[in-house]
Structures are given as structure tokens and as C-alpha cells.
Amino acid sequence: MLAVPFVAQSARANTVPTRPTLSIVDVTIIDGTGAPPRPAMTVRIAGERIVAIENTSRAKAHQGKVIDGHGRYLVPGFFDSNSHLTVYGQPSRRDTSSKYGDRNEELALEVAQRSLKAGVTTLVDSYGVLPPSIVVRDKINRRELVGSRLLLAGNILGWGGTFSLSFSLTKPSDLSVFEEKWNDLMAQDMGEEIMDMTPDELRVAMNHYLDKGVDVIKYGGTSHFMHPSLIGFSPAQQAVIVEEAHKRGKPVQTHATSPEGLRLAVEAGIDLIQHPELHSRDLPDALIKEIVARHTMCGMRTNFFTGPSWQRHLEHRADAERRIAKLPAAVTGAEKARRLEMLDEQLDIQRRNALRLVAAGCRITPATDSYLGDAPEFRREPKPDEAEPGMGTIRAIEGLVEVGMTPMEAIVAATRNGAAANFLTKDLGTLEPGKIADLVLLDADPLTDIHNIEKVNTVVARGSQVDLKSLPEHPLFSPKP
């Protein structure tokens, strides 16, 4: 089916582009909608938008720059709805925070550029240091810097920063001045104190926070950890958080690690559940049904329990079982819990929950929890690639197939669903005339083998071809080739 050229519907789209037209010629399109692929197509871009998708045999003479798409496959740019751009004072990473805490602008840009190089054109920072991330986001938006489009949440509302009871079970009496300052920087006046507010007081606080320029709201439906998993806000408070964010057109996410904590958040009307599989136990059937019925999006960290990471877990578990077999029987609840920790039972729970969520038909998108971690000079062991910016997203998309999706469904999850989770379907997520040209050109067919999403030939971001060889431009934490 031939697409008619796009007729602009907004003042921005009516603006005559000053940059040359870009054409991707004779390519097979996988448009992100789930429709069958379309071979021998030509995609025309003017400014930052797709203006036409035509059969190559009928396309007009090419103008401007031409990219040869013959034998290649064009997909929308990928989304990752859970990344961490900055170092943020993790208790186990004090050395890294101390050394690099004033270089978060550089680090955020490095993450954005590493992600873009992998074809991740939109990246959600769902917990990070807000002020430097805003600087980088805005410079990318103004085209002063090259990187993935950044959407920022800042703090996870209700958490007191990384050196707090809600995040790391750190008592206030144990904090140094350095740690107290990190907590203030992370929390942005939306920490543990807002859990004590009345709904009316919280409404005022929410609007002050939204005024800071965040793109996404994420709140702690529970504490950070799972044992004990403590519910953060009342239903009335959660309703206020969702209402005030939606009034501003901002999507709402939650982190909730217990079934009841998650149920309250789903009933409050959140848009995305971060890592719904990451729970203290197997999810109840009734909760999964409610998630599906409400069409709540599920952001999955499949990068951590599929592929090489899952194989390593199976080897670790077998070794732990051999060691446990030599121990006397556990006689206390704490001893039993330690045995489960030895087995890393949490990964088994995550995988079971993911399989059931996929089988139930939940709307899913990659949300990797990729992070910087320790600076390379402070690491005792290499960081696995499933936790790295960019590659973590690719591993998550591939992992969706391992837990039950078809390759086409995984691509839709990473494109159209990512846009939907972030209220961006008007402009992003599918290849259609009128949409912003965030595109990934692959050298092999991802529908025959999802791992072909690693074979990136070209990335186009906002209508401009990206110089992939130059990224990241100023590496600090990037692994050496």
C-alpha cells in the first residue's frame, strides 16, 4: 500500500525545512505497528519529519542525501523507559560519587550517546540527578549536542535520596554531610517528607516539582527494597500524584515491589509499571488480570533474566544448590532467607512473572534499569553488558522473544509501545508520514532473528544521520573496545 505524502497539521510541521531532504531508498520497512514488512520502499525526510513513504518503483527523483537501503531493514528508533544517566551517591559507590559527582553532565551525555549508537533514540531517566540532566536534555533538544532524546523523572517521589531509609535502609543518624547533601540533591524536596502530607498539601508540592521541568513522574508505590516492602502512599495521595501529572500531560510510573503496593498504584491510574516482574513473590493471577484490563503498560528488565545473564544464573544456582546440600537444615526464617539469596531466587521469580505477564497479553516495553555503576577504575569485576547503556536495551528487546514474544511483537514493544508509555504516539514510535524521523537501518532481517537488531548500519535521529563512529565523543565510563 502506498502512503500519500504528509500534509502538515501544525505550525511546526508547516515550517519549510532548511536542511536538505534525506531519502532512504529501496528498503524493507518494518513500521512498528505490527503490520507485515513492506519491501522495496523509499522513505523521504524533510527537516525532522517523514514526509512520504513510497514504492521505490514509483518514487520521484531523489533530492538531497540518499542512503541505499537495498537488502536492509528500516525500523523506528527504539525506546528504553528505565535508564539512569548519572552517578547518584549509591551507598556502595561512594568513591565513584565523590570523584565524579560534579561531572554528571558529561556522564549523562555519554549515556545518551552510547544509547543512540545502539539505535535507542529515546531514553527515559527514571531516577537520577535532575539539574545536570536537564542541561544535557535541553542541549540535545536544541541540537547543540548529539544524543538520544532524554525524558527525565528526577527523583522517585517519596524516596529520600540514595542514603535514606526508603532507598537503602540507611538511618539519618548514620549520615555524613556528604551523604546528606546527596540526599537533598536527589530528592529535590520530594523525598520521604511528602509521604506525611495531606492530599491537598501534596497537590501543591506536585506542582512545584512539575515546574522544575520534569518530563515523567515516577513515585515509590513501595520502598526501594522488597524485604520488608513498605507501601509508600495512601490511595488518596496516589490519586493526587496521577491527577496533577496528567493535568500537565506527563506520564506516571511507579516502582512497587509487593502485590498490594502495585495493586494500589494500578488502581490509581498509573501509565507504566517499572519492572512489574521484580517482586517479592509470584504475582497473583487477579493482579495480572487487572493490569491487562486497565491496559497499564509494563516496563520489563528482560536484559537481566534472559540470554547470557540467565545462563550465568543457572550455573550459579547449580553451584549454590551443591553448597547448600552440604549445610545443616535451616532452622530459622533468616537462615531460610539466606539460602534463597544464595540461590538468587529473585531471578527465578522475575522470569516466571515475566512469562506470565507476556502470556496474559500485557502491554510491554523495554525498561532496562541500565546504569553507570562504579567507575571503571573502582571495579573489581567487569560490568556485564546487559547493564550497559545501549547494549542493555538491545539485550532487553532480544529477551522479550525468549519470554514468549515473536520478533515482530518485540519490535512493536520497543517502538510503538515505548512511545505510548511516554505519551509520544503523535510524533514517535512508528514509521508513518508526519512522524519525527527517528529510524534505525539494520543490515539483516530482525524478524528472522531478533539478534539482528545488533547489526546497526545507520541511525537517523530527528531527521539527521548520526555519525556513529564518533560516539561517545568523550568517554569516561565506556568499556574499552
Summary of the structure (lengths in Angstrom):
residues: 481
radius of gyration: 22.6
end to end distance: 43.3
largest distance: 78.4
contacts: 1714
relative contact order: 0.16
helix: 42%
strand: 17%
